[in-house]
Amino acid sequence: MSYQFKQTIIISLGGSIIYPDEIDINFLRKFNLFIRRFIKKGYKFIIVTGGGKPARVFQEAAYKVSKINNEDKDWLGIHATRLNAHLLRTIFSDVADPEIIDSREKSIERAKAKKTSEAQPHTNAKLWYGVTIGSGWRPGWSTDFIAAQIAADFKIKEFVNAGKPAYVFEKDPQRFPQAKKFEKLSWGAYRKLIPSKWIPGFSSPVDPIAAKLCQKEKMAAIVINGKDLKNFKNLLSGKDFQGTIIS
């Protein structure tokens, strides 16, 4: 199974990939080189970062002291995604947009900059960068949803969900080792496998609100294990890869 990308690739990079129990320096070194190799080939990336362990630690600490509501829980997660986003922007600072996409307004603004840059390729103004980093926006919106919304704003028909699971499974494979995996799945079939509403801290390959938006926009999500950069390379190169295409 393979997939053909255009020159701009949107990645929802799971927080558990960046910061599982501590910051994964070894992965970040490899990911840095990986992305730069594709930039040299003419690709551009928008990478939306998840919250990882810091989100869970702060959410759990707050809940143990005071029974916080879902909105406050979400804000803690959002700020964790922003910290991870600044970490990535710093790593890619020489090729990255200095401004992080942390709101819908900035997404629309950068989409216009991309369009202008493509219409005026010889302009001296640096409107569009090799890497643009995105983070959480507002409560009720996961980073999966944000990656999908950015894709819609940029009129891109897919995003890569690079998290922990290598595939979409019919059940949680950690609890059900014999669970069936899918290589291709429709959004209708996928949405039957997950809850209908977003809950802060809920884990699924693509969350309910992101799935709803993708189905509406006729957008594909490609689910892969974000740590497996060899497989990631195969995916971006149009070669056979391991993962699930939801469309």
C-alpha positions as a Markdown table, in Angstrom:
| # | Residue | x | y | z |
|---|---|---|---|---|
| 1 | Met | 0.0 | 0.0 | 0.0 |
| 2 | Ser | 1.3 | 3.5 | -0.9 |
| 3 | Tyr | 0.2 | 7.1 | -1.0 |
| 4 | Gln | 1.2 | 10.0 | -3.3 |
| 5 | Phe | 1.7 | 13.4 | -1.6 |
| 6 | Lys | 2.1 | 16.8 | -3.1 |
| 7 | Gln | 4.9 | 19.2 | -1.9 |
| 8 | Thr | 3.3 | 20.4 | 1.3 |
| 9 | Ile | 2.8 | 17.8 | 4.0 |
| 10 | Ile | 0.8 | 18.2 | 7.2 |
| 11 | Ile | 1.8 | 16.1 | 10.2 |
| 12 | Ser | 0.0 | 15.7 | 13.5 |
| 13 | Leu | 2.9 | 14.6 | 15.6 |
| 14 | Gly | 1.8 | 12.9 | 18.8 |
| 15 | Gly | 2.9 | 14.3 | 22.1 |
| 16 | Ser | 3.8 | 10.8 | 23.2 |
| 17 | Ile | 6.3 | 10.7 | 20.4 |
| 18 | Ile | 8.0 | 13.9 | 21.4 |
| 19 | Tyr | 7.7 | 13.5 | 25.2 |
| 20 | Pro | 6.7 | 10.0 | 26.3 |
| 21 | Asp | 8.1 | 9.9 | 29.9 |
| 22 | Glu | 10.8 | 12.5 | 29.2 |
| 23 | Ile | 11.8 | 14.4 | 26.1 |
| 24 | Asp | 13.0 | 11.9 | 23.5 |
| 25 | Ile | 16.3 | 13.6 | 22.5 |
| 26 | Asn | 17.3 | 10.6 | 20.3 |
| 27 | Phe | 14.1 | 10.7 | 18.3 |
| 28 | Leu | 14.3 | 14.5 | 17.9 |
| 29 | Arg | 17.8 | 14.3 | 16.5 |
| 30 | Lys | 16.7 | 11.7 | 13.9 |
| 31 | Phe | 13.4 | 13.6 | 13.2 |
| 32 | Asn | 15.4 | 16.8 | 12.6 |
| 33 | Leu | 17.6 | 15.2 | 10.0 |
| 34 | Phe | 14.6 | 13.3 | 8.5 |
| 35 | Ile | 12.6 | 16.5 | 7.9 |
| 36 | Arg | 15.6 | 18.4 | 6.6 |
| 37 | Arg | 16.3 | 15.7 | 3.9 |
| 38 | Phe | 12.8 | 16.2 | 2.5 |
| 39 | Ile | 13.1 | 20.0 | 2.6 |
| 40 | Lys | 16.2 | 19.7 | 0.4 |
| 41 | Lys | 14.0 | 17.7 | -2.1 |
| 42 | Gly | 11.6 | 20.7 | -2.2 |
| 43 | Tyr | 9.0 | 19.5 | 0.4 |
| 44 | Lys | 7.5 | 21.8 | 3.0 |
| 45 | Phe | 6.0 | 20.8 | 6.3 |
| 46 | Ile | 3.4 | 21.9 | 8.7 |
| 47 | Ile | 3.9 | 20.0 | 12.0 |
| 48 | Val | 1.2 | 20.2 | 14.7 |
| 49 | Thr | 2.5 | 19.0 | 18.1 |
| 50 | Gly | 0.6 | 17.1 | 20.8 |
| 51 | Gly | 1.0 | 17.6 | 24.5 |
| 52 | Gly | 2.5 | 14.3 | 25.6 |
| 53 | Lys | 3.3 | 13.5 | 29.3 |
| 54 | Pro | 3.4 | 17.2 | 30.4 |
| 55 | Ala | -0.3 | 17.6 | 29.5 |
| 56 | Arg | -1.2 | 14.5 | 31.6 |
| 57 | Val | 1.0 | 15.5 | 34.5 |
| 58 | Phe | -0.5 | 19.0 | 34.9 |
| 59 | Gln | -4.0 | 17.8 | 34.3 |
| 60 | Glu | -3.7 | 15.0 | 36.9 |
| 61 | Ala | -2.0 | 17.4 | 39.4 |
| 62 | Ala | -4.7 | 20.0 | 39.1 |
| 63 | Tyr | -7.5 | 17.4 | 39.4 |
| 64 | Lys | -5.9 | 16.0 | 42.6 |
| 65 | Val | -6.0 | 19.5 | 44.2 |
| 66 | Ser | -9.3 | 20.7 | 42.8 |
| 67 | Lys | -12.0 | 19.1 | 40.7 |
| 68 | Ile | -11.3 | 21.2 | 37.6 |
| 69 | Asn | -13.8 | 21.2 | 34.7 |
| 70 | Asn | -13.0 | 19.9 | 31.1 |
| 71 | Glu | -12.3 | 23.4 | 29.8 |
| 72 | Asp | -9.5 | 24.1 | 32.3 |
| 73 | Lys | -8.2 | 20.6 | 31.8 |
| 74 | Asp | -8.1 | 21.3 | 28.0 |
| 75 | Trp | -6.2 | 24.6 | 28.6 |
| 76 | Leu | -3.5 | 22.8 | 30.5 |
| 77 | Gly | -3.2 | 20.4 | 27.6 |
| 78 | Ile | -3.1 | 23.2 | 25.1 |
| 79 | His | -0.2 | 24.9 | 26.9 |
| 80 | Ala | 1.7 | 21.6 | 26.9 |
| 81 | Thr | 1.3 | 21.4 | 23.1 |
| 82 | Arg | 2.6 | 25.0 | 22.8 |
| 83 | Leu | 5.6 | 24.1 | 24.9 |
| 84 | Asn | 6.3 | 21.2 | 22.5 |
| 85 | Ala | 5.7 | 23.4 | 19.5 |
| 86 | His | 8.3 | 26.0 | 20.7 |
| 87 | Leu | 10.7 | 23.1 | 21.2 |
| 88 | Leu | 10.3 | 22.0 | 17.6 |
| 89 | Arg | 10.4 | 25.5 | 16.3 |
| 90 | Thr | 13.7 | 26.1 | 18.1 |
| 91 | Ile | 15.2 | 22.9 | 16.6 |
| 92 | Phe | 14.2 | 23.9 | 13.1 |
| 93 | Ser | 14.8 | 27.7 | 13.7 |
| 94 | Asp | 17.0 | 28.2 | 10.6 |
| 95 | Val | 14.3 | 26.8 | 8.3 |
| 96 | Ala | 11.1 | 27.4 | 10.4 |
| 97 | Asp | 8.5 | 30.1 | 10.3 |
| 98 | Pro | 9.2 | 32.2 | 13.5 |
| 99 | Glu | 5.5 | 32.3 | 14.3 |
| 100 | Ile | 3.7 | 29.3 | 15.6 |
| 101 | Ile | 0.2 | 28.6 | 14.3 |
| 102 | Asp | -1.7 | 28.8 | 17.6 |
| 103 | Ser | -5.0 | 30.1 | 16.3 |
| 104 | Arg | -7.4 | 29.7 | 13.4 |
| 105 | Glu | -6.6 | 33.3 | 12.3 |
| 106 | Lys | -2.9 | 32.4 | 12.0 |
| 107 | Ser | -3.8 | 29.3 | 10.0 |
| 108 | Ile | -5.8 | 31.4 | 7.5 |
| 109 | Glu | -3.0 | 34.0 | 7.4 |
| 110 | Arg | -0.3 | 31.4 | 6.6 |
| 111 | Ala | -2.5 | 29.8 | 4.0 |
| 112 | Lys | -2.7 | 33.2 | 2.2 |
| 113 | Ala | 1.1 | 33.6 | 2.6 |
| 114 | Lys | 1.6 | 30.2 | 0.9 |
| 115 | Lys | -0.6 | 31.1 | -1.9 |
| 116 | Thr | 1.2 | 34.5 | -2.4 |
| 117 | Ser | 4.6 | 32.8 | -2.3 |
| 118 | Glu | 3.6 | 30.2 | -4.9 |
| 119 | Ala | 2.1 | 33.0 | -7.2 |
| 120 | Gln | 5.3 | 35.1 | -6.8 |
| 121 | Pro | 8.1 | 32.6 | -6.4 |
| 122 | His | 10.9 | 35.1 | -7.1 |
| 123 | Thr | 9.8 | 37.6 | -4.4 |
| 124 | Asn | 12.4 | 38.6 | -1.8 |
| 125 | Ala | 9.9 | 38.5 | 1.0 |
| 126 | Lys | 10.1 | 35.2 | 3.0 |
| 127 | Leu | 6.4 | 34.4 | 3.1 |
| 128 | Trp | 6.6 | 30.6 | 3.3 |
| 129 | Tyr | 9.1 | 28.5 | 5.1 |
| 130 | Gly | 10.4 | 24.9 | 5.0 |
| 131 | Val | 8.8 | 24.1 | 8.3 |
| 132 | Thr | 5.8 | 25.7 | 10.0 |
| 133 | Ile | 4.8 | 24.6 | 13.5 |
| 134 | Gly | 1.3 | 24.4 | 14.9 |
| 135 | Ser | 0.0 | 23.9 | 18.5 |
| 136 | Gly | -3.2 | 23.7 | 20.4 |
| 137 | Trp | -5.8 | 26.4 | 19.8 |
| 138 | Arg | -8.7 | 26.4 | 22.1 |
| 139 | Pro | -10.7 | 24.0 | 24.4 |
| 140 | Gly | -12.6 | 21.3 | 22.7 |
| 141 | Trp | -10.2 | 21.2 | 19.7 |
| 142 | Ser | -7.6 | 18.4 | 19.7 |
| 143 | Thr | -4.3 | 18.7 | 17.8 |
| 144 | Asp | -5.7 | 16.1 | 15.3 |
| 145 | Phe | -8.6 | 18.5 | 14.6 |
| 146 | Ile | -6.2 | 21.4 | 14.2 |
| 147 | Ala | -4.1 | 19.5 | 11.7 |
| 148 | Ala | -7.3 | 18.7 | 9.8 |
| 149 | Gln | -8.5 | 22.3 | 10.0 |
| 150 | Ile | -5.1 | 23.6 | 8.8 |
| 151 | Ala | -5.3 | 21.1 | 5.9 |
| 152 | Ala | -8.7 | 22.4 | 5.0 |
| 153 | Asp | -7.5 | 26.0 | 5.2 |
| 154 | Phe | -4.5 | 25.2 | 2.9 |
| 155 | Lys | -6.7 | 23.1 | 0.6 |
| 156 | Ile | -4.6 | 20.0 | 1.2 |
| 157 | Lys | -6.5 | 16.8 | 1.0 |
| 158 | Glu | -4.7 | 14.7 | 3.7 |
| 159 | Phe | -2.6 | 14.8 | 6.8 |
| 160 | Val | -0.4 | 12.3 | 8.5 |
| 161 | Asn | -1.3 | 11.2 | 12.0 |
| 162 | Ala | 2.1 | 10.2 | 13.4 |
| 163 | Gly | 1.4 | 8.9 | 16.9 |
| 164 | Lys | 1.8 | 5.7 | 18.8 |
| 165 | Pro | -0.4 | 3.2 | 17.0 |
| 166 | Ala | 1.0 | 1.8 | 13.7 |
| 167 | Tyr | -2.6 | 1.1 | 12.4 |
| 168 | Val | -6.2 | 1.6 | 13.2 |
| 169 | Phe | -7.5 | -1.4 | 15.1 |
| 170 | Glu | -11.0 | -2.6 | 15.7 |
| 171 | Lys | -10.3 | -2.6 | 19.5 |
| 172 | Asp | -7.5 | -1.3 | 21.7 |
| 173 | Pro | -4.6 | -3.7 | 20.8 |
| 174 | Gln | -3.0 | -3.3 | 24.2 |
| 175 | Arg | -6.1 | -4.8 | 25.8 |
| 176 | Phe | -7.0 | -7.1 | 22.9 |
| 177 | Pro | -3.8 | -8.4 | 21.3 |
| 178 | Gln | -5.8 | -10.3 | 18.6 |
| 179 | Ala | -7.6 | -7.1 | 17.5 |
| 180 | Lys | -8.0 | -6.8 | 13.7 |
| 181 | Lys | -6.0 | -4.1 | 12.1 |
| 182 | Phe | -7.1 | -2.1 | 9.0 |
| 183 | Glu | -5.0 | -0.9 | 6.1 |
| 184 | Lys | -7.9 | 1.1 | 4.5 |
| 185 | Leu | -11.1 | 2.3 | 6.1 |
| 186 | Ser | -13.9 | 4.8 | 5.3 |
| 187 | Trp | -14.7 | 7.6 | 7.7 |
| 188 | Gly | -18.1 | 6.2 | 8.2 |
| 189 | Ala | -16.7 | 2.8 | 9.3 |
| 190 | Tyr | -14.0 | 4.5 | 11.4 |
| 191 | Arg | -16.4 | 6.7 | 13.3 |
| 192 | Lys | -18.4 | 3.6 | 14.4 |
| 193 | Leu | -15.2 | 2.4 | 16.2 |
| 194 | Ile | -14.8 | 5.5 | 18.4 |
| 195 | Pro | -17.0 | 7.7 | 20.7 |
| 196 | Ser | -19.1 | 10.5 | 19.1 |
| 197 | Lys | -17.8 | 13.2 | 21.4 |
| 198 | Trp | -14.4 | 14.6 | 22.3 |
| 199 | Ile | -13.2 | 14.1 | 25.9 |
| 200 | Pro | -9.9 | 15.7 | 27.1 |
| 201 | Gly | -7.2 | 13.1 | 27.4 |
| 202 | Phe | -9.2 | 10.6 | 25.3 |
| 203 | Ser | -6.9 | 8.5 | 23.0 |
| 204 | Ser | -7.7 | 7.3 | 19.6 |
| 205 | Pro | -5.8 | 7.4 | 16.3 |
| 206 | Val | -8.0 | 10.3 | 15.0 |
| 207 | Asp | -10.4 | 11.8 | 17.6 |
| 208 | Pro | -14.1 | 12.2 | 17.0 |
| 209 | Ile | -14.2 | 15.9 | 16.1 |
| 210 | Ala | -11.3 | 15.6 | 13.7 |
| 211 | Ala | -12.9 | 12.5 | 12.1 |
| 212 | Lys | -16.1 | 14.5 | 11.6 |
| 213 | Leu | -14.3 | 17.4 | 9.9 |
| 214 | Cys | -12.3 | 15.0 | 7.7 |
| 215 | Gln | -15.4 | 13.3 | 6.5 |
| 216 | Lys | -17.1 | 16.6 | 5.8 |
| 217 | Glu | -14.0 | 17.9 | 3.8 |
| 218 | Lys | -13.5 | 14.6 | 2.0 |
| 219 | Met | -10.0 | 14.5 | 3.5 |
| 220 | Ala | -7.7 | 11.5 | 4.1 |
| 221 | Ala | -5.8 | 10.8 | 7.3 |
| 222 | Ile | -2.8 | 8.4 | 7.2 |
| 223 | Val | -2.2 | 6.7 | 10.5 |
| 224 | Ile | 1.4 | 5.5 | 11.2 |
| 225 | Asn | 3.7 | 4.9 | 14.1 |
| 226 | Gly | 5.6 | 8.3 | 14.3 |
| 227 | Lys | 8.7 | 6.8 | 15.8 |
| 228 | Asp | 9.3 | 4.5 | 12.8 |
| 229 | Leu | 11.1 | 6.9 | 10.6 |
| 230 | Lys | 12.1 | 4.3 | 8.0 |
| 231 | Asn | 8.4 | 3.5 | 7.5 |
| 232 | Phe | 7.7 | 7.3 | 7.5 |
| 233 | Lys | 10.3 | 7.8 | 4.8 |
| 234 | Asn | 8.6 | 5.1 | 2.7 |
| 235 | Leu | 5.2 | 6.8 | 3.1 |
| 236 | Leu | 6.5 | 10.2 | 2.0 |
| 237 | Ser | 8.5 | 8.7 | -0.9 |
| 238 | Gly | 5.4 | 7.1 | -2.3 |
| 239 | Lys | 6.6 | 3.6 | -1.5 |
| 240 | Asp | 4.8 | 0.7 | 0.3 |
| 241 | Phe | 4.3 | 1.6 | 4.0 |
| 242 | Gln | 2.7 | 0.1 | 7.1 |
| 243 | Gly | -0.3 | 2.1 | 8.4 |
| 244 | Thr | -3.9 | 2.9 | 7.8 |
| 245 | Ile | -5.5 | 5.2 | 5.2 |
| 246 | Ile | -8.9 | 6.6 | 6.4 |
| 247 | Ser | -10.8 | 8.4 | 3.6 |
